[in-house]
């Protein structure tokens, strides 16, 4: 009887685990504060009210605890003292960040405490930048895939160290996805229409169709770059959250200005100064992303002198290239209705074509009353969109009016998924410029989508592949749409796409116009601090000492199909490289 009772208890316990995969909080379970004791609020930083300076000095100050900043800080802390400053909070315990099912809600949250900060490019495209420890890994679609060998070669990276750095990431936070039926249909349809060979599950960037990794585990829980801080030396690392860096401080007494510290505001608005120690190789490292890093350089006096003087910023280094050459990989989507509700999924399968187009897919994010009221970019299934809004009328009131109108939409109509196309390596370029001197505000960003005709031609090639996918056997068996309704889907997509561009409904005869009308972002923007123009091959900023930029702002093109793997790898790679340069074999890495 005792054995029977034990078996019943064990069965019930296992059943509870299956029904509730989140383990119960119990006495003795380690909290994030216990696991990461070095993470503190910015206001805890001790500084004198008269000098703003803390008595503690650091070997490295990293501005931005994002996709590159976290692995960089963890690596450098093995041998040196590091201060990591992050303007947002922590991802731990934030349900909108932690669970795949809430992906769209995180992007739709525009509150001051959101992990996602909305910005709208001057082109009229909604976009987001991360505002949380872990950066873009906290708000993205989770897909993990390495850069191509040609990307590594063009970046001038050491291939051996690159191959050592990727697994350091993968062994900690990357998982193999369990394919849902929608992703299987996309995979099989890609092969049916000729996007071959099938390369199976792989992190590598290979022509054909493949299944990549994901930072979501089998329970749908997200694992972010913030978790890489667990590999740090906690005795050497201080992480301050809600610390918004206003500018970099320079010593100008030498031949070249030298970065010696930063000024930041805490969560209460109080100003502090953090300083480097007196070691010759101590550095400030900007790792604020493609929007934040060029913005920070300009706020610190490094940039086009005419633009800086307009805002009364003292010019330290006149560099016309800061904020220039910005790119965003344009994305277009087609919503495909299905016969039955589909399981939620983000990117799992990708088709890498030789036409310079990547085909991906998502599903199941338009099937609840709450979901269809959200602007969630990659997973928007809304019908009856903003229609035509001239540039002068692109106001916040117009957006709010549209949001109210969406509440009347019948959610039952949104059974289905999306096929997505991303243009690789766009030739269309834009720029970033400051609107004010507040580091918390978004600068003005222009991407000039499809301004280069080659990008438009590739988009049309991608739409034609998507048309073939929808008409393929694997989709006609899966959906409510036969081969006859491809044009109807394209017209529906014109109405559904979330952007503020004028629309040309019922004009799918011109696929070029469809591309322009339905462009949205896949959040792979990059540039603004290019190698050779703003930084050198070691990512050191031209014209000053003691300052580097290590993040996606240095990229001339977004690596691989999705960049997060390579941006995390870059943080680890540069951390190891810096340690080896300073310590040689003593680095122990």
Secondary structure, DSSP 4 states (H G I P E B T S, - for coil): -HHHHHHHHHHHHHHHHHH--SPPP-TTPPPHHHHTTTEEEGGGS---TTT-EEEEEESEEEE--STTHHHHHHHHTTTS-EEEEESSB--TT-HHHHBGGGHHHHHH--STT-SEEEEE-TTSBEEEEE-BTTGGGGTS--EE-PPPHHHHHHHT--HHHHHHHHHHHHHHH-EE----HHHHHHHHHHHHTT---EEEE-SS--SEEEE-EESB-TTSBB--GGGGGGGS-TTTEEEEES-EEEEEEEE-SSSSEEEEEEEEE-TTS-EEEEEE-S-TT-EEEE--HHHHHHHHHHHTTEE-HHHHHHTTPPPSEE-TTTTEEEB--EEEEEEEEBSS----B-S-EEEE-TTSEEEEEEE--S-STTGGGS--GGG---SS------GGG--HHHHHHHHHHGGGS-GGG--EEEEEEEESS----EEEE-SSS-TTSPPEEE--TT-SHHHHHHHHHHHHHHHHHHHSHHHHTTBS--GGGHHHHHHHHHHH--B-S---TT-TT-HHHHHHHT-EE-S--B-SS-BTTTB-TT-BBTTEESEEE-SGGG-SS--SSSSHHHHHHHHHHHHHHHHHHHHGGGG--
